């Protein structure tokens, strides 16, 4: 034999195994912080909002029907909620089908809206950005 057989050498032991799995670990960490964790927080907020439903709350069902809660659930175990969708029309929906609870904006808004067609001045924009208040 003129040519000796070449034998593959092993990589640096356990450090080589770690470097193989490091990209997978990083990808999982990114997915967790950007996708999984925010979704869990949103589900927790929605569960709390459904538990705190009361008469007069505006809700949106999974089918896109807007309505006002006319009879909230009496207990945490009750699944049916009566929703008024028109002045004399009431429907019964399951608690799980409510996709959003709409909270009205407060009536005493400290900043009045700009009139239609009028844009705020550049100075007002910079005052809003940098926290300077009119005196």
N, C-alpha and C positions, 0 to 999 in steps of 0.2 A: 504494500500500500504506500503510495506516494503521498497521499493527502490524509492527514489525521482527522478523525471525526471531531466536529465542533460541538461542545456541550453548552447548553444555555445555563447562564448563572441566575440564581434567584436574586430578586430585588432585596432591598434593605430590610427584610423581615416584616414586622408589624407596621412599620411606617409606610410601606408600600400598600398594605391593605387599607390604611386610613386615607391615603391620597386617592384611592379608587372610589371610596364612598363619600368623600368630602363634597363633590359637586351635588350629589343627591341630597345630602343633608342641607346644603345651602338652598337648593331649590325648594325643599319642603319648608324651611324656615321662611322663605319669601312668600310662599303660598299661604302659610299660616297667618302671617302678619298682614298680608294684603287682601286675602279672600276669606279665610275661615273665621278668624277672630271678629272682623266687622259684621259678618253675617250672624254670628252667635249673639253679638250685642244687639243687633237689630231685632232678632227674634225675642230676646229677653224684654226689650222695650215694648214690642207689640203684645206680648203676653201680659205685661203689666197694664197696658192700655185697655186690653179686653177685660181684664179683671176689674178695672175701675170704671167700666161703662155705667152711665147713669142716664136718667130720663133727660132728653133734650140734646144729647150729644149727636153730632152729625157723623155719619159713617158712610163708607163706600164698601159695597159687597164685591166678591170676586167676579161677579158678572158685570160690574160697572154701574150698578144701581145706587144712586145717591138717596139718602133718607135720613130721618131723624128718629132716634130711639124713643119709642113711646112706652114700651114695657121692658125694662132691663131684666136680666135674670135675677131670680130671688136668692139663689145660692150659687156657690162655685161649681156645683155639679150640673146645674141646669144648662142645657145646650141651646135652647131656643130663645130667640130675642125677637120682639115685635118691632118692626120698623115702619114708620109712616113715610110713604113716598109721594103722596099727594094729600091735599086737605082731608079727604075722607077715605083714602085708600091705605090700608095697613097690610103688610105682609109679614110672615114669620120666617126668619132665616136662622140658620145654624150659626153658632158663635164662630166656628172655624172658617166660615165663608166670608167673614168681615176682613177686608184686606187693609183698611186704613180708618183711623179715627181722625176727623178733621177738627182742629181746634181753631176757633175764631180769633182773629187778631184783636188786641185790646182797643177799645174805643178811644181812649185818650192817648193817641200816638204823639210823642213829643215833637217829632219832626213832620211838618205838613208836607204833602207831596207837591212837587213842582207843577204848575199849571201845564195843561197840554200844549205841546208845541214849543215850550220854553225849556232850554237846557241850562243847567247850572253853570255859573261862570267858572273860569279856570281857577281863580282865587278861592272860590268856595270848595272846589274839588281838592286843592292842596290843603286847605284848612281841615277838611274831613280826613284826609290821609294822615296828616301829621298831628292831629289832636288839638289844634289851636281852636279856641272858642271865641265867638264874638263878645266884645266887652262894651 
